[in-house]
């Protein structure tokens, strides 16, 4: 019976696939206009949905990989705009896709057609989610090849002519001599239909073209110039380079069986160049530590010992003035790893509380719908606690309704009575609070009569109070909506012109301003140093009231808000500072106590739901008796002032209770501030606009991916207890530092910039790579490679960059690829990764959101202390200049020995000579902890480098190179200091002690 049911389901699914590939005419709905009748179909590779007609032509598609959810009926916000009865709900469905959860809202002709598409799409999505990462990458590559072939086949005859191949190569950024292309074309054209390439022949042609010189040289090095790696060669490579331990012959044979495509090589148990390439491009060769895909940190410490992924105005789809509010945003951010969501509650019609951004034209959604969505999606992806940040603007009757919905819908998720409280009075741990939702909000004071149903509480910490300059409605509903919209648009246009806050890359700006060039400044001096230029790559300028930051965004509004021109000192730190960072200007700042306190009425029913996360204003802290069950919200402006004036106190404050940092109210364009300075100070809930994709969210993802994207990352121990200042030049005296030696070897299949004027027909790119270190101010810096001209397909940089990092636990490493242009540069792609999530050895850095684009690097991590002189090492395997040295632990290819096959292969490889001039660097960069060396921000000159003497290459060369520096510094090379790694299943690496250090 079970077999019969399974057969019937398989038959039904096949029927769905066939119908979807045949295509269906459906109505595509759009907001504010009539629907469009379009013909939708599943492509032949079952990889994407397409429709026609469309002005987007071939770009009119949604990949199955990008689909997040398929919802039946009229559930989306777009459907809600249409009157009841406009469509049969059984014919309606919505497809949510992409990073921003965009919706494709469709109405089919019959309910059967809708059911076919819903079932078929869910089946395809389930198949993708069940794949392992290797299978998914292989499927993606196969689909990409099929799609590339189809798009290149202009006349649709199922084959490619030489002219179509040449056009395709230009599109792929390949710059090869025409004669070489014709030669490879002829070699691949083996069937009876001469002069054209079928799909299989095209795959052979592509394989010839894409065989990698860098990987081939690496293979020759470890195979003693054989055209394959046997189990002994592979073992030596995995242990010496990839830092794996206890590699067995059986494991090597498993790699051969899994990655080697040639049957003869499989029989012999060896790995040829194609198998080696497959292995290196698999997840086993990725730069990201595979263990960090899962939770790997201690989750039993108090909540105040963690950074917590947090969202600001979660419900908004766009800007803060006029965008749509959608319950779907809660579903998306929770599944994306966010653990603190915000709900702005206001009185709604018919006694129903609503959620929207007050005094603006943002649309309104029901509070009940928001809570139901949170209840449904809070723990779909991970079980760790969710914090519900309630911004309460409701009357008491509607507050009671809010409390009723919270209790009825969330039920036992709110019950924390069984959670044991720590003896120290600290907050419970994420482990103890699994599956629980904590309500963050105001709580009635204990001196109010216990029978009173309501009471007065302070409203001083209303976290996201809209500035008067941007209140559009001001409670006046008589205003003409169209007039208000025009006012809003003008304000947004003015913002875009005046603001320096842009979510884009700026290669000429460091993440944080440089420290003073000499001496050891006090924290006060360090704060002033940063005040000169606190912009973060242009897009995350931190608004500050300080007059010295006149160029910042807040400064551009100084005429409208003159009261911001003076520093305000938070009273909780008043008269308690005996630290070196105290300053006269701060002590003269006006106190908040002189202002009349704002109050609001709070319902007891809502107050009683607040357990561990009571919202308090900063000036209330002195009266709280040292309890840790508090959360204080600060705007980025106020938090930046505290960070500049009293960094040690801010860190100490964050050791005992939670703090939440939210964007400046002037960020009505929903731009994001730089979160790193606040992470440096141990701030827990750094709330970001998740709808604004860009640099900041990429940093946020990188940080939280380091612990399985569970929304919690353990803070460094020095931030959890004791005294620590992130602003000092030497924040952890006597502690080991990490040295990152990063060789950027090559790139693979780098696309043209997205905004290229001529698209695929534009010029072939001239790429270079920029590496940025983001962390403590003393660690922040960036370096870049030379430019490779006219080669986006397989550029070779072959350059080594060296960085010194004081606190790797909170450091991010950001790889950016640019297209150099005489009048500027265009952004191609990026990958940001936590420092401690990087794997040692030869690794691929896949650019985020791109199918095949990657950078090939070698990572070496050293523990260093003291002062070191330049090291003299071996000649590099990939250095263009034979006198340039390398710290890599690989062996150099012996001169004079050439393999016939290798010469033939290298002659055919698509690696055109580059015209770019390399940097004038020779030998090794200086290994030093001096902040004025080449790895430190603020260095105005390049480090002087010694030319490396010729050295006989050996496979233990890294240890020999480091040994030269032993008299001047304590250096533990990668071979000793880096964690050893055992092999695991699927070719992935595991630490030999089974535990990841944080």
C-alpha positions, -999 to 999 in steps of 0.1 A, spaced: 0 0 0 28 24 9 46 15 -23 14 23 -43 10 57 -26 46 66 -33 42 56 -69 10 77 -72 28 107 -57 57 103 -80 34 102 -110 16 133 -97 49 152 -93 60 142 -128 27 154 -141 32 187 -123 67 191 -137 55 184 -172 26 209 -169 49 236 -155 74 231 -183 46 234 -209 36 266 -193 5 284 -179 -10 318 -186 -15 336 -153 -21 372 -140 9 388 -124 -3 413 -98 15 446 -91 8 472 -64 -13 501 -75 -21 490 -110 -39 464 -130 -25 429 -132 -4 418 -162 -13 386 -182 19 367 -187 30 332 -198 49 314 -170 69 282 -174 96 261 -157 127 260 -178 140 227 -192 167 223 -165 141 228 -137 163 255 -123 142 286 -127 107 301 -134 105 322 -165 78 344 -180 71 363 -212 66 388 -226 89 409 -205 112 439 -211 138 421 -191 141 394 -218 164 366 -205 166 383 -171 129 377 -165 133 347 -142 134 335 -106 158 307 -97 144 278 -77 174 282 -53 162 318 -44 126 308 -35 121 311 3 84 302 5 53 294 -15 20 306 1 -14 295 -10 -43 320 -12 -45 358 -9 -20 361 20 5 387 6 3 425 11 -3 429 -27 -34 408 -26 -47 428 4 -49 459 -19 -75 444 -41 -112 443 -30 -128 412 -17 -142 391 -44 -117 403 -70 -101 368 -73 -110 333 -63 -86 325 -33 -82 290 -46 -66 304 -78 -42 327 -59 -7 320 -46 25 340 -38 62 331 -43 86 348 -19 122 349 -32 155 366 -28 174 382 1 146 408 5 117 384 4 102 399 -27 69 385 -37 56 373 -71 18 373 -67 0 352 -93 -36 344 -102 -42 313 -123 -72 305 -145 -83 275 -124 -77 261 -89 -61 230 -105 -35 251 -122 -27 268 -89 -24 235 -71 -1 222 -98 23 251 -94 22 251 -56 29 214 -54 56 214 -81 75 244 -66 74 229 -30 87 196 -44 116 214 -62 124 234 -30 124 203 -8 148 186 -32 172 215 -30 170 218 8 178 180 12 209 181 -9 243 182 7 265 212 -1 287 193 -26 257 180 -46 241 215 -45 273 231 -59 277 204 -86 240 209 -96 245 246 -97 275 242 -119 257 218 -142 227 241 -145 250 271 -151 267 253 -180 233 243 -195 220 278 -191 252 294 -205 250 270 -235 213 278 -241 219 316 -239 248 314 -263 228 294 -288 214 325 -305 197 307 -334 183 279 -312 197 250 -333 211 231 -303 247 238 -312 273 266 -310 292 280 -340 326 295 -336 311 330 -338 287 322 -310 315 308 -289 336 340 -294 306 361 -283 302 339 -252 339 342 -243 335 380 -243 305 377 -221 325 355 -197 353 380 -195 378 357 -213 405 374 -233 421 347 -255 438 350 -289 414 340 -316 438 314 -329 439 296 -296 401 296 -293 399 281 -328 424 254 -318 405 244 -287 372 245 -306 386 221 -332 399 197 -305 365 196 -288 346 192 -321 347 154 -324 313 144 -338 301 141 -374 286 176 -373 318 194 -379 320 232 -374 297 233 -344 297 222 -307 269 202 -292 264 205 -254 287 176 -245 314 190 -269 309 225 -254 315 210 -219 348 195 -232 357 229 -247 349 247 -214 370 221 -195 400 228 -218 396 265 -214 391 264 -176 418 240 -165 436 259 -138 473 267 -140 476 275 -103 460 242 -92 481 222 -118 513 237 -104 502 229 -69 495 193 -79 529 190 -96 546 202 -65 532 175 -43 532 147 -69 569 150 -78 558 162 -112 535 133 -120 501 141 -136 483 128 -106 484 126 -68 486 91 -52 475 85 -16 509 94 -2 510 126 -22 475 136 -11 482 128 25 513 150 25 493 179 9 464 176 33 487 175 64 513 201 53 490 226 36 455 221 49 466 213 84 446 181 87 459 154 111 457 116 111 449 115 74 446 78 64 450 61 31 413 50 33 403 87 36 424 95 5 407 68 -14 373 81 -4 383 115 -18 394 98 -51 361 79 -53 341 110 -47 359 136 -68 379 118 -95 358 117 -128 383 95 -147 375 57 -143 411 47 -150 424 70 -122 397 57 -99 408 22 -105 444 32 -97 433 51 -66 449 84 -78 436 120 -82 442 137 -115 440 174 -122 402 173 -128 396 154 -96 420 177 -77 401 207 -90 368 192 -81 381 186 -45 396 221 -41 363 237 -54 342 216 -31 331 226 4 363 209 17 383 236 0 361 266 11 377 292 34 348 289 58 352 265 87 326 238 81 321 233 118 309 269 121 278 259 101 266 245 134 265 260 169 300 256 182 302 280 212 293 276 249 256 286 251 253 282 289 266 316 300 243 346 309 226 365 281 247 395 288 278 376 276 265 374 240 261 395 210 225 391 198 213 395 162 188 423 163 164 441 138 152 477 138 116 485 128 113 449 116 80 453 98 92 479 73 101 469 37 118 501 28 123 537 41 110 550 74 85 574 59 65 559 31 73 522 27 51 492 32 47 473 65 45 435 61 41 407 85 63 386 61 93 406 73 91 389 107 91 355 90 121 364 69 143 380 96 136 352 122 146 326 96 176 346 87 189 342 123 176 374 139 167 369 176 154 404 186 126 419 166 108 452 171 71 459 172 58 495 172 23 494 186 -4 521 182 -41 523 187 -60 510 157 -97 511 147 -123 488 162 -101 484 193 -75 464 174 -38 475 181 -18 480 149 18 481 140 34 508 119 59 537 121 40 565 139 35 600 123 45 586 89 28 572 58 40 537 63 12 512 59 -5 495 89 -7 459 99 -25 442 127 -6 435 159 -24 401 161 -11 391 127 24 401 137 23 379 169 9 350 149 37 352 124 63 354 152 48 324 169 49 304 136 85 312 126 104 320 158 120 286 161 118 272 126 156 275 120 170 275 156 157 270 191 174 299 209 153 326 226 136 354 207 133 389 223 102 408 214 110 445 217 77 463 222 75 500 215 42 507 232 22 538 221 -12 524 228 -40 533 253 -46 511 282 -76 493 267 -56 483 236 -26 474 258 -49 449 274 -58 435 240 -20 432 232 -15 413 264 -44 390 256 -30 382 221 5 376 235 -8 351 261 -33 334 238 -10 330 208 24 325 223 11 304 252 39 284 269 66 302 249 61 331 273 62 309 304 97 312 320 86 302 355 105 269 352 138 286 342 162 285 371 177 319 380 215 320 384 227 325 420 246 356 409 214 372 398 226 373 362 203 366 333 196 330 323 216 315 294 204 310 258 206 272 265 182 276 294 158 298 275 155 276 244 121 278 228 111 309 249 100 344 238 110 373 261 89 404 260 111 435 263 91 465 275 81 488 304 73 473 338 52 489 366 72 499 397 70 477 428 55 505 449 22 506 429 -8 489 445 -8 453 434 -46 455 427 -42 485 404 -48 476 368 -26 504 355 0 529 365 24 556 354 59 547 340 86 568 325 85 572 288 121 586 286 136 557 267 111 555 238 137 540 215 127 552 181 109 584 186 105 601 153 122 635 150 98 664 146 115 673 114 103 641 99 68 638 114 46 638 83 11 636 99 16 651 134 -18 637 143 -35 659 118 -56 635 97 -73 663 78 -42 669 57 -45 658 21 -26 625 17 -13 634 -17 2 667 -3 18 647 26 33 623 1 48 651 -19 63 666 13 77 631 22 93 627 -13 109 661 -10 123 652 24 137 619 11 152 636 -19 168 662 4 181 634 25 197 616 -4 215 648 -14 227 659 20 234 626 36 268 609 36 250 578 48 251 554 18 252 516 18 280 513 -8 317 507 -9 343 534 -7 378 520 -12 395 552 -1 383 552 35 393 530 64 367 514 86 376 535 116 399 565 118 436 559 125 450 561 160 475 588 167 507 580 149 530 579 180 529 576 217 504 558 239 474 582 241 448 580 269 414 569 260 404 605 258 430 612 232 420 581 213 384 592 213 395 626 199 415 609 173 385 590 161 364 621 162 383 636 134 370 611 109 345 586 121 330 576 88 329 540 78 335 536 41 311 564 33 279 545 38 279 541 76 290 576 88 281 577 124 261 608 131 275 627 161 266 659 178 303 669 181 311 700 160 343 683 148 320 659 128 305 686 107 309 665 76 287 637 91 251 634 83 239 648 117 260 678 111 241 686 79 210 691 99 226 712 126 205 743 116 173 724 122 184 707 155 208 731 172 202 714 205 223 685 192 254 707 189 264 701 225 276 669 241 251 653 265 265 633 293 244 603 304 236 607 341 242 571 350 279 578 345 278 612 362 301 617 392 312 580 390 342 584 368 376 581 383 391 568 350 417 584 328 391 590 301 373 617 320 373 651 304 364 686 314 341 692 284 320 661 293 317 671 329 304 705 319 277 689 298 241 696 308 223 669 328 191 653 318 178 656 353 167 692 347 142 681 321 106 673 330 101 635 327 76 622 302 53 595 316 28 571 301 0 548 314 9 511 314 -15 482 318 -6 457 345 -16 428 321 12 439 297 36 448 325 33 413 340 46 397 307 80 414 311 103 391 330 140 393 322 141 422 298 127 454 315 132 485 294 148 514 314 161 548 305 198 554 311 191 579 338 171 553 357 201 530 361 213 544 395 180 535 411 178 499 399 200 484 427 225 467 403 200 442 389 209 427 355 174 421 343 173 454 324 177 466 288 186 502 279 181 515 244 204 542 231 205 559 197 237 554 177 245 591 184 243 588 222 261 555 221 289 570 200 293 599 226 296 573 254 321 553 234 342 584 228 340 598 263 339 567 285 347 535 266 358 515 297 326 524 315 305 514 286 322 480 285 316 476 322 280 486 319 275 459 292 290 433 316 260 435 339 229 442 317 218 443 281 221 474 259 203 480 226 217 504 200 193 517 173 198 539 142 196 577 144 161 590 137 176 610 108 182 577 89 148 580 73 162 563 42 167 531 64 204 532 59 225 514 85 253 526 108 286 508 113 279 482 141 316 473 147 324 502 172 295 491 194 304 454 191 339 465 202 324 479 234 304 447 241 269 462 231 245 432 228 216 442 207 229 463 177 196 468 158 199 471 120 175 477 92 174 442 77 156 455 46 187 476 35 211 451 20 247 461 17 280 463 36 265 464 71 243 434 67 271 415 51 292 423 82 263 412 105 259 379 86 296 372 88 296 378 126 267 355 134 275 328 108 305 321 130 282 303 155 258 285 132 238 316 125 218 309 157 216 347 165 240 345 195 278 349 195 298 347 227 317 378 236 355 377 243 362 370 280 378 404 285 344 420 276 325 398 301 346 407 332 374 430 342 385 463 327 388 467 290 389 497 266 386 491 228 401 525 221 436 518 234 466 512 211 475 481 231 441 469 245 454 436 258 490 440 271 511 409 271 486 389 251 495 370 219 485 387 187 475 369 155 494 374 122 474 367 91 496 360 60 472 360 31 484 351 -4 459 361 -31 467 338 -60 440 339 -86 403 346 -95 378 325 -112 349 335 -134 345 371 -121 315 387 -138 312 422 -152 298 448 -127 260 446 -123 255 482 -133 278 480 -163 265 503 -190 268 479 -218 260 447 -198 276 416 -212 287 435 -243 309 458 -222 346 457 -220 364 428 -203 371 437 -167 405 447 -151 400 432 -116 419 437 -84 412 425 -48 410 445 -17 412 429 17 399 448 47 403 440 84 374 452 105 377 451 143 393 472 171 405 506 159 441 495 162 434 465 139 414 482 112 432 485 78 430 475 42 454 464 15 449 457 -22 465 437 -50 477 451 -83 453 453 -113 452 425 -138 442 439 -172 416 423 -195 409 391 -176 379 383 -155 379 346 -162 411 335 -145 433 365 -134 465 358 -115 476 382 -88 501 361 -69 506 386 -41 510 383 -3 494 406 22 502 405 59 480 418 88 485 419 125 453 415 147 451 422 184 417 407 190 407 381 164 376 371 184 357 401 171 375 407 139 360 404 104 380 399 72 364 413 41 374 404 5 362 428 -22 367 425 -59 368 456 -81 370 464 -117 396 491 -123 386 519 -146 405 551 -157 379 572 -141 372 551 -110 363 516 -102 332 494 -102 322 470 -75 320 433 -86 315 413 -54 325 405 -19 327 379 8 330 388 45 340 362 71 348 361 108 385 359 114 381 328 136 360 311 109 389 311 84 405 278 75 443 275 70 459 264 37 448 267 1 412 279 0 385 293 -23 367 324 -13 333 323 -30 318 358 -36 285 361 -19 254 356 -40 274 345 -71 273 310 -86 308 304 -97 329 335 -90 357 330 -65 392 340 -53 419 314 -47 440 322 -16 465 307 8 458 314 45 485 312 72 479 322 108 508 328 132 508 336 170 533 365 175 546 386 204 574 411 208 594 429 181 605 409 150 629 417 122 620 408 86 621 371 78 639 355 49 620 326 34 617 305 4 608 315 -31 571 314 -38 554 288 -59 531 314 -75 553 346 -74 559 361 -107 592 375 -96 615 346 -87 632 369 -60 599 375 -42 594 354 -11 565 336 5 555 325 40 534 297 25 542 262 37 542 248 1 572 236 -19 584 255 -49 585 239 -83 620 230 -91 635 251 -119 646 233 -150 622 204 -146 592 205 -169 565 180 -175 555 177 -212 518 175 -203 521 204 -180 537 226 -207 509 216 -231 483 223 -206 497 257 -196 500 267 -232 463 261 -236 451 276 -204 430 308 -207 454 329 -187 464 358 -209 495 378 -200 487 408 -178 497 443 -186 493 456 -150 525 465 -131 530 447 -98 536 466 -67 572 474 -58 574 449 -30 602 424 -26 609 398 0 588 394 31 567 420 48 580 428 83 566 405 110 560 430 137 534 442 162 544 478 158 512 497 148 533 516 122 540 486 101 524 477 68 495 459 85 485 488 106 460 515 98 475 550 94 508 539 80 515 564 53 544 546 37 550 511 26 571 489 48 607 484 37 612 449 26 643 428 25 650 408 -6 648 371 1 679 352 -7 677 321 -28 667 291 -7 664 255 -16 627 247 -16 615 221 8 581 209 20 587 222 55 598 256 43 573 275 65 590 263 96 625 272 82 613 306 72 599 314 106 630 300 124 650 330 111 630 353 133 633 333 165 659 356 181 638 386 178 603 374 183 583 344 196 565 331 165 545 299 163 540 290 127 508 277 113 523 242 114 524 244 152 500 272 164 471 267 141 446 240 152 452 206 137 425 193 116 413 157 111 395 146 80 357 142 82 330 129 60 325 145 26 361 157 25 354 183 52 378 191 80 373 187 117 395 197 146 414 169 162 402 177 197 366 180 187 362 214 202 364 248 185 381 275 205 364 309 204 
